[in-house]
Amino acid sequence: MFITLEGPEGSGKSSQIPALAEYIRQQGYNVFLTREPGGTVIGDQIRNVIMAMENTKMNPRAETLLFCAARAQLVEEVIRPHLAQGDIVISDRYADSTLAYQGYGHGNDLTTLRRLLDFATGGLKPDLTLLLDVDSEKGLQRRRNCGGEWNRLDAYELQFHRRVREGYLTLAAAEPQRWQLIDAGQPVDLVQWSLRQAVLARLPAKAA
């Protein structure tokens, strides 16, 4: 089973994933965690280029292609092999991030992006996508206050982040059988509970 977590900046998905993975392991499943961009030696190098604050001149098309390159490497080197051996793979971001950020955020053509994503992923789609939704201003304030990495994408203007959030909500509404909306404005423990309930409802039956 392939599970992805998506959300605008400051939604808290990265901090929620370890506890979610541990809970699934306690149910008797093997779980593998990964993230985007990155997750491989090549992907981590690409991540450094994408996120570096000094790369402010990066064109949105170049940004899109770099994300797709890192994703192609991750799918073939990591995600497909773990799925093939029966693991539950949880990824912190995946292809939907490109539609939300480079599509709705930057205004790149969605049809073109979907063709690129199909090529980059070899057609691999998540079984379940959990969208942690939070108001854009609140999310960015969380990012500033958490003391973690503040990267080039975080630094885009507020209107960009609002378009990203609306893009995510549009994507989720168009494919409700795959997406599960989680209110990330709730207390942290309630967000975790909501994530667990959403996953429990979709976990494959274990062999006897």
C-alpha positions as CSV (number, residue, x, y, z in Angstrom):
1,M,0.0,0.0,0.0
2,F,1.3,3.4,-0.9
3,I,0.3,6.3,1.3
4,T,1.2,10.0,0.7
5,L,0.8,13.0,3.0
6,E,0.3,16.4,1.3
7,G,-0.4,19.9,2.6
8,P,0.7,23.5,2.4
9,E,3.6,24.8,4.4
10,G,3.2,24.5,8.1
11,S,0.5,21.9,8.0
12,G,2.6,19.7,10.3
13,K,2.6,16.6,8.2
14,S,6.4,15.9,8.6
15,S,6.1,16.0,12.4
16,Q,3.0,13.7,12.3
17,I,4.5,11.0,10.1
18,P,6.8,9.2,12.6
19,A,4.0,8.6,15.1
20,L,1.6,7.5,12.4
21,A,4.2,5.0,11.0
22,E,4.8,3.6,14.5
23,Y,1.1,3.1,15.0
24,I,0.8,1.2,11.8
25,R,3.8,-1.0,12.8
26,Q,2.0,-1.8,16.0
27,Q,-0.8,-3.2,13.9
28,G,1.6,-5.7,12.5
29,Y,2.6,-4.1,9.2
30,N,6.1,-3.3,7.8
31,V,6.3,0.4,7.1
32,F,8.9,2.3,5.1
33,L,9.1,6.1,5.3
34,T,10.5,8.4,2.6
35,R,10.2,12.1,1.5
36,E,10.2,14.4,-1.4
37,P,12.3,15.9,-2.8
38,G,15.0,13.5,-1.7
39,G,15.0,10.0,-0.3
40,T,17.9,8.9,-2.4
41,V,21.5,10.1,-2.8
42,I,20.7,11.7,-6.1
43,G,17.4,13.1,-4.9
44,D,19.0,14.7,-1.8
45,Q,21.5,16.5,-4.1
46,I,18.6,17.8,-6.2
47,R,16.8,18.8,-3.0
48,N,19.7,21.0,-2.0
49,V,19.5,22.8,-5.4
50,I,15.7,23.3,-5.2
51,M,15.6,24.5,-1.6
52,A,18.7,26.7,-1.5
53,M,17.8,30.3,-0.7
54,E,20.4,31.7,-3.1
55,N,18.7,30.1,-6.1
56,T,16.0,32.8,-6.3
57,K,16.4,33.1,-10.1
58,M,15.2,29.5,-10.6
59,N,12.6,29.4,-13.4
60,P,9.3,27.6,-12.4
61,R,9.8,25.2,-15.4
62,A,13.3,24.4,-14.1
63,E,11.9,23.9,-10.6
64,T,9.3,21.5,-12.0
65,L,11.8,19.4,-13.9
66,L,14.1,19.2,-10.9
67,F,11.2,17.9,-8.7
68,C,10.3,15.4,-11.4
69,A,13.9,14.2,-11.7
70,A,14.2,13.6,-8.0
71,R,10.8,11.8,-8.0
72,A,11.7,9.5,-10.9
73,Q,14.8,8.4,-9.0
74,L,12.9,7.8,-5.8
75,V,10.1,5.8,-7.4
76,E,12.5,3.4,-9.2
77,E,15.2,3.1,-6.5
78,V,13.0,3.1,-3.4
79,I,9.2,3.1,-3.6
80,R,8.6,0.3,-6.2
81,P,11.1,-2.1,-4.5
82,H,9.5,-1.7,-1.1
83,L,6.0,-2.0,-2.5
84,A,7.0,-5.2,-4.3
85,Q,8.2,-6.8,-1.0
86,G,4.8,-6.0,0.6
87,D,5.8,-2.9,2.7
88,I,3.4,0.0,3.4
89,V,5.2,3.0,2.0
90,I,4.5,6.4,3.4
91,S,5.9,9.4,1.6
92,D,6.1,13.0,2.9
93,R,4.9,14.6,-0.4
94,Y,4.6,13.1,-3.9
95,A,3.4,14.0,-7.4
96,D,0.4,16.0,-6.1
97,S,2.8,18.5,-4.7
98,T,3.9,19.4,-8.2
99,L,0.3,20.0,-9.3
100,A,-0.4,22.1,-6.2
101,Y,2.9,24.1,-6.2
102,Q,4.2,24.2,-9.7
103,G,0.7,24.0,-11.2
104,Y,-1.7,26.0,-9.1
105,G,1.0,28.0,-7.4
106,H,3.1,29.0,-10.4
107,G,0.4,28.7,-13.0
108,N,2.0,26.1,-15.1
109,D,-0.3,24.1,-17.4
110,L,-1.8,21.2,-15.5
111,T,-2.2,19.0,-18.6
112,T,1.5,19.3,-19.3
113,L,2.4,18.7,-15.7
114,R,0.3,15.5,-15.6
115,R,2.1,14.2,-18.6
116,L,5.4,14.9,-17.0
117,L,4.3,13.3,-13.7
118,D,3.1,10.2,-15.5
119,F,6.6,9.9,-17.2
120,A,8.5,10.6,-13.9
121,T,6.5,8.1,-11.8
122,G,6.0,5.5,-14.5
123,G,2.3,5.8,-13.7
124,L,2.6,4.9,-10.0
125,K,-0.2,6.6,-8.0
126,P,-0.9,6.5,-4.2
127,D,-3.6,4.3,-2.8
128,L,-4.4,6.9,-0.2
129,T,-3.5,10.6,0.1
130,L,-3.9,12.4,3.3
131,L,-4.3,16.2,2.9
132,L,-3.4,18.1,6.1
133,D,-5.2,21.4,5.4
134,V,-4.3,24.6,7.3
135,D,-4.9,28.3,6.6
136,S,-2.0,29.7,4.6
137,E,-1.1,32.5,7.0
138,K,-1.3,30.3,10.0
139,G,0.8,27.6,8.3
140,L,3.6,30.1,7.4
141,Q,3.6,31.5,10.9
142,R,4.0,28.0,12.2
143,R,7.0,27.5,9.8
144,R,8.6,30.7,11.1
145,N,8.1,29.8,14.7
146,C,9.3,26.1,14.6
147,G,12.9,27.0,14.2
148,G,13.5,24.6,11.3
149,E,14.6,25.0,7.8
150,W,13.2,28.1,6.0
151,N,13.7,27.4,2.3
152,R,13.3,29.0,-1.0
153,L,9.7,27.7,-1.5
154,D,8.7,28.9,2.0
155,A,9.8,32.4,1.0
156,Y,7.3,32.8,-1.9
157,E,4.7,35.5,-1.4
158,L,1.5,34.8,0.6
159,Q,-0.7,34.7,-2.5
160,F,1.4,31.9,-3.9
161,H,0.8,29.8,-0.8
162,R,-2.9,30.6,-0.9
163,R,-3.1,29.4,-4.5
164,V,-1.2,26.2,-3.4
165,R,-3.8,25.5,-0.7
166,E,-6.7,26.1,-3.0
167,G,-5.0,23.8,-5.5
168,Y,-4.8,21.0,-3.0
169,L,-8.5,21.4,-2.1
170,T,-9.4,21.3,-5.7
171,L,-7.4,18.1,-6.3
172,A,-8.9,16.5,-3.3
173,A,-12.5,17.4,-4.3
174,A,-11.9,15.9,-7.8
175,E,-10.7,12.5,-6.5
176,P,-12.5,11.9,-3.2
177,Q,-11.9,8.1,-3.4
178,R,-8.2,8.6,-2.9
179,W,-8.0,11.8,-0.8
180,Q,-8.8,12.2,2.8
181,L,-9.0,15.7,4.2
182,I,-7.6,16.3,7.7
183,D,-8.1,19.5,9.6
184,A,-4.5,20.4,10.5
185,G,-5.7,23.4,12.6
186,Q,-6.8,20.9,15.3
187,P,-4.6,20.1,18.4
188,V,-1.7,17.9,17.4
189,D,-3.2,14.8,19.2
190,L,-6.5,15.1,17.3
191,V,-4.7,15.5,14.0
192,Q,-2.8,12.3,14.8
193,W,-6.0,10.5,15.7
194,S,-7.6,11.6,12.5
195,L,-4.7,10.3,10.5
196,R,-4.8,6.9,12.2
197,Q,-8.5,6.5,11.6
198,A,-8.2,7.4,7.9
199,V,-5.4,4.8,7.5
200,L,-7.0,2.1,9.5
201,A,-10.1,2.3,7.3
202,R,-7.9,1.5,4.3
203,L,-5.2,-0.9,5.5
204,P,-5.1,-4.2,3.6
205,A,-6.2,-7.3,5.4
206,K,-3.3,-9.2,6.9
207,A,-2.6,-12.7,5.8
208,A,-3.6,-15.3,8.4
